[in-house]
Amino acid sequence: MALELVAEIALLAVTVLFAILTVELKKLVHAIVVFCGFGVAMGVLFLLLEAPYAAVFQFSIYAGAITALLLAAEAIVKSGEEGE
């Protein structure tokens, strides 16, 4: 029981750290990668809360699709800036 509590508190701390880093990082690509880590950490928290459907949604949509969309948008914007 105590080990599970320590693991849950550590996961919560990592989730909060990822959330803060997502907002505070200056390089957008780094912020997007940390956002992906935040999505994965939230998915694991949902699994610990025994909400598997919310966890699968979190993994597939936020940690997967939104991250891919943000990275693609960043690549398009970077290529547009180089062409000017």
Backbone as a chain_set.jsonl record, in Angstrom:
{"seq": "MALELVAEIALLAVTVLFAILTVELKKLVHAIVVFCGFGVAMGVLFLLLEAPYAAVFQFSIYAGAITALLLAAEAIVKSGEEGE", "coords": {"N": [[0.822, -1.195, 0.0], [1.895, 1.264, 0.826], [3.953, 1.585, -1.007], [2.55, 1.848, -3.406], [1.287, 4.29, -2.929], [3.469, 6.041, -2.784], [4.428, 5.773, -5.406], [2.243, 6.812, -6.808], [2.179, 9.477, -5.896], [4.664, 10.326, -6.838], [4.203, 10.102, -9.588], [2.194, 12.018, -9.886], [3.678, 14.308, -9.249], [5.501, 14.326, -11.385], [3.702, 14.71, -13.472], [2.721, 17.301, -12.928], [5.132, 18.686, -13.179], [5.686, 18.244, -15.926], [3.507, 19.664, -16.999], [4.079, 22.297, -16.228], [6.549, 22.671, -17.512], [5.72, 22.452, -20.169], [4.439, 24.862, -20.622], [6.413, 26.726, -20.019], [8.758, 26.29, -21.536], [10.986, 27.561, -24.013], [11.612, 26.772, -26.645], [9.586, 25.58, -29.166], [9.328, 22.979, -30.197], [10.438, 21.399, -28.189], [8.607, 21.927, -26.168], [6.345, 20.72, -27.254], [7.077, 18.021, -27.255], [7.349, 17.593, -24.508], [4.705, 18.051, -23.844], [3.58, 15.774, -24.934], [4.66, 13.871, -23.189], [3.326, 14.726, -20.896], [0.701, 14.051, -21.614], [0.911, 11.262, -21.7], [1.56, 10.731, -19.011], [-0.797, 11.615, -17.788], [-2.547, 9.743, -18.867], [-1.612, 7.404, -17.635], [-2.231, 8.051, -15.008], [-5.021, 8.01, -15.215], [-5.334, 5.279, -15.654], [-4.49, 4.326, -13.166], [-6.564, 5.276, -11.649], [-8.493, 3.569, -12.369], [-9.921, 3.965, -14.758], [-10.238, 2.952, -17.628], [-11.219, 3.588, -20.215], [-11.06, 6.37, -20.374], [-8.307, 6.562, -20.146], [-7.392, 5.294, -22.488], [-8.462, 7.032, -24.392], [-7.046, 9.337, -23.686], [-4.392, 8.523, -24.236], [-4.551, 7.943, -27.011], [-5.701, 10.213, -28.309], [-4.74, 12.721, -27.092], [-1.962, 12.246, -26.35], [-1.16, 11.118, -28.688], [-2.529, 11.876, -31.31], [-2.936, 14.726, -31.123], [-0.372, 15.579, -30.461], [1.043, 14.743, -32.75], [-0.247, 16.339, -34.645], [0.482, 18.921, -33.752], [3.281, 18.783, -34.061], [3.433, 18.444, -36.848], [2.298, 20.862, -37.705], [4.2, 22.634, -36.707], [6.41, 21.875, -38.264], [5.513, 22.603, -40.817], [5.247, 25.356, -40.532], [7.901, 26.058, -39.998], [9.105, 25.303, -42.454], [7.855, 27.094, -44.137], [8.883, 29.512, -43.247], [11.551, 29.292, -43.949], [11.426, 29.441, -46.694], [10.961, 32.053, -47.31]], "CA": [[0.0, 0.0, 0.0], [2.75, 2.456, 0.916], [4.692, 1.707, -2.268], [1.618, 2.389, -4.398], [1.077, 5.702, -2.619], [4.682, 6.752, -3.188], [4.453, 5.793, -6.868], [1.198, 7.731, -7.271], [2.623, 10.842, -5.606], [5.743, 10.626, -7.786], [3.586, 10.308, -10.899], [1.533, 13.324, -9.833], [4.715, 15.339, -9.313], [6.002, 14.344, -12.766], [2.651, 15.306, -14.302], [2.744, 18.748, -12.702], [6.379, 19.181, -13.771], [5.485, 18.287, -17.376], [2.572, 20.746, -17.314], [4.796, 23.568, -16.087], [7.547, 22.746, -18.582], [5.032, 22.681, -21.44], [4.133, 26.286, -20.741], [7.574, 27.579, -19.805], [9.872, 26.078, -22.459], [11.065, 28.555, -25.078], [11.587, 26.106, -27.948], [8.265, 24.998, -29.35], [9.432, 21.522, -30.393], [10.647, 20.808, -26.864], [7.336, 22.026, -25.452], [5.433, 19.716, -27.814], [7.509, 16.702, -26.768], [6.983, 17.525, -23.088], [3.251, 17.907, -23.835], [3.321, 14.35, -25.163], [4.935, 13.226, -21.901], [2.215, 15.079, -20.014], [-0.443, 13.234, -22.004], [1.165, 9.88, -21.263], [1.445, 10.701, -17.545], [-2.219, 11.7, -17.457], [-3.132, 8.449, -19.185], [-1.249, 6.459, -16.574], [-3.054, 8.406, -13.845], [-6.366, 7.48, -15.444], [-5.276, 3.83, -15.417], [-4.446, 4.113, -11.718], [-7.901, 5.572, -11.134], [-9.348, 2.518, -12.914], [-10.764, 4.522, -15.814], [-9.489, 2.543, -18.818], [-11.676, 4.273, -21.427], [-10.46, 7.701, -20.346], [-6.874, 6.388, -20.384], [-7.198, 5.016, -23.916], [-8.728, 8.298, -25.076], [-5.915, 10.228, -23.405], [-3.227, 8.046, -24.984], [-4.71, 7.993, -28.464], [-6.002, 11.549, -28.813], [-3.842, 13.782, -26.635], [-0.556, 11.888, -26.462], [-0.873, 10.676, -30.045], [-2.997, 12.685, -32.44], [-2.682, 16.158, -30.932], [1.077, 15.77, -30.549], [1.416, 14.636, -34.165], [-0.761, 17.536, -35.309], [1.326, 20.059, -33.369], [4.588, 18.632, -34.703], [3.258, 18.701, -38.279], [2.107, 22.303, -37.868], [5.509, 23.267, -36.478], [7.255, 21.604, -39.439], [5.003, 23.401, -41.924], [5.585, 26.756, -40.267], [9.354, 26.184, -40.186], [9.443, 25.246, -43.873], [7.374, 28.33, -44.73], [9.795, 30.58, -42.859], [12.795, 29.135, -44.686], [11.182, 29.766, -48.088], [10.838, 33.513, -47.506]], "C": [[0.861, 1.251, 0.0], [3.527, 2.671, -0.379], [3.806, 2.272, -3.375], [1.373, 3.876, -4.173], [2.276, 6.539, -3.038], [4.757, 6.854, -4.709], [3.414, 6.768, -7.414], [1.594, 9.188, -7.028], [3.752, 11.246, -6.552], [5.188, 10.886, -9.177], [2.842, 11.641, -10.958], [2.546, 14.465, -9.934], [5.286, 15.456, -10.728], [4.977, 14.987, -13.699], [2.623, 16.817, -14.157], [4.005, 19.366, -13.307], [6.258, 19.274, -15.29], [4.557, 19.432, -17.776], [3.263, 22.101, -17.243], [5.819, 23.732, -17.207], [6.904, 23.003, -19.941], [4.779, 24.159, -21.661], [5.398, 27.139, -20.758], [8.711, 27.406, -20.81], [9.824, 27.068, -23.619], [10.991, 27.923, -26.468], [10.292, 25.312, -28.081], [8.314, 23.477, -29.517], [9.629, 20.82, -29.056], [9.348, 20.836, -26.06], [6.341, 20.981, -25.959], [5.799, 18.319, -27.322], [7.156, 16.534, -25.292], [5.466, 17.409, -22.94], [2.85, 16.454, -24.072], [3.571, 13.553, -23.876], [3.847, 13.501, -20.879], [0.981, 14.238, -20.327], [-0.289, 11.782, -21.57], [1.017, 9.762, -19.749], [-0.016, 10.793, -17.109], [-2.933, 10.381, -17.763], [-2.829, 7.401, -18.129], [-2.036, 6.763, -15.302], [-4.486, 7.91, -14.005], [-6.397, 5.965, -15.244], [-5.234, 3.513, -13.922], [-5.795, 4.386, -11.058], [-8.948, 4.595, -11.65], [-10.394, 3.081, -13.88], [-10.104, 4.19, -17.156], [-9.931, 3.257, -20.099], [-11.098, 5.685, -21.498], [-8.957, 7.609, -20.632], [-6.593, 6.139, -21.866], [-7.446, 6.271, -24.737], [-7.558, 9.253, -24.896], [-4.681, 9.818, -24.205], [-3.391, 8.29, -26.486], [-4.912, 9.409, -28.985], [-4.945, 12.557, -28.382], [-2.371, 13.422, -26.821], [-0.184, 11.476, -27.884], [-1.236, 11.688, -31.106], [-2.68, 14.169, -32.288], [-1.192, 16.445, -31.021], [1.551, 15.7, -31.995], [0.952, 15.861, -34.943], [0.099, 18.762, -34.999], [2.704, 19.977, -34.019], [4.499, 18.892, -36.202], [3.073, 20.194, -38.543], [3.419, 23.049, -37.67], [6.426, 23.062, -37.68], [6.813, 22.438, -40.629], [5.372, 24.865, -41.744], [7.078, 26.975, -40.46], [9.732, 26.166, -41.656], [8.956, 26.498, -44.589], [8.279, 29.503, -44.421], [11.098, 30.512, -43.643], [12.64, 29.541, -46.154], [11.147, 31.263, -48.356], [12.163, 34.174, -47.702]], "O": [[0.589, 2.195, -0.742], [3.735, 3.809, -0.8], [4.258, 3.079, -4.186], [1.263, 4.638, -5.133], [2.113, 7.629, -3.586], [5.111, 7.905, -5.243], [3.683, 7.477, -8.384], [1.359, 10.04, -7.884], [3.792, 12.385, -7.018], [5.651, 11.791, -9.872], [2.866, 12.316, -11.987], [2.305, 15.462, -10.615], [5.526, 16.563, -11.211], [5.345, 15.725, -14.613], [2.514, 17.536, -15.149], [3.947, 20.451, -13.884], [6.677, 20.268, -15.883], [4.795, 20.099, -18.783], [3.052, 22.955, -18.103], [5.941, 24.811, -17.786], [7.482, 23.699, -20.777], [4.896, 24.647, -22.785], [5.446, 28.163, -21.438], [9.555, 28.294, -20.927], [8.753, 27.374, -24.141], [10.369, 28.485, -27.37], [9.953, 24.49, -27.231], [7.432, 22.771, -29.028], [9.049, 19.76, -28.819], [9.03, 19.878, -25.355], [5.578, 20.421, -25.172], [4.915, 17.523, -27.006], [6.717, 15.463, -24.873], [4.985, 16.748, -22.02], [1.89, 15.965, -23.476], [2.788, 12.671, -23.522], [3.486, 12.626, -20.092], [0.297, 13.768, -19.418], [-1.25, 11.153, -21.126], [0.419, 8.806, -19.256], [-0.425, 10.121, -16.162], [-3.811, 9.954, -17.013], [-3.694, 6.601, -17.772], [-2.46, 5.847, -14.598], [-5.096, 7.443, -13.043], [-7.375, 5.426, -14.725], [-5.859, 2.556, -13.465], [-6.123, 3.794, -10.03], [-10.143, 4.765, -11.404], [-11.572, 2.728, -13.83], [-9.475, 5.059, -17.761], [-9.106, 3.505, -20.978], [-10.694, 6.138, -22.569], [-8.398, 8.487, -21.291], [-5.659, 6.711, -22.428], [-6.71, 6.543, -25.685], [-7.13, 9.903, -25.849], [-4.003, 10.667, -24.784], [-2.477, 8.785, -27.145], [-4.339, 9.768, -30.014], [-4.315, 13.186, -29.232], [-1.611, 14.207, -27.388], [0.994, 11.487, -28.239], [-0.362, 12.289, -31.729], [-2.205, 14.799, -33.233], [-0.792, 17.455, -31.6], [2.373, 16.512, -32.418], [1.675, 16.364, -35.802], [0.405, 19.549, -35.895], [3.237, 20.989, -34.476], [5.404, 19.502, -36.772], [3.633, 20.73, -39.5], [3.708, 23.998, -38.397], [7.144, 23.982, -38.072], [7.655, 22.932, -41.379], [5.764, 25.534, -42.699], [7.479, 27.988, -41.035], [10.596, 26.937, -42.073], [9.582, 26.928, -45.558], [8.43, 30.401, -45.248], [11.687, 31.543, -43.966], [13.614, 29.943, -46.789], [11.288, 31.695, -49.5], [12.226, 35.391, -47.877]]}, "num_chains": 1, "name": "protein.A"}
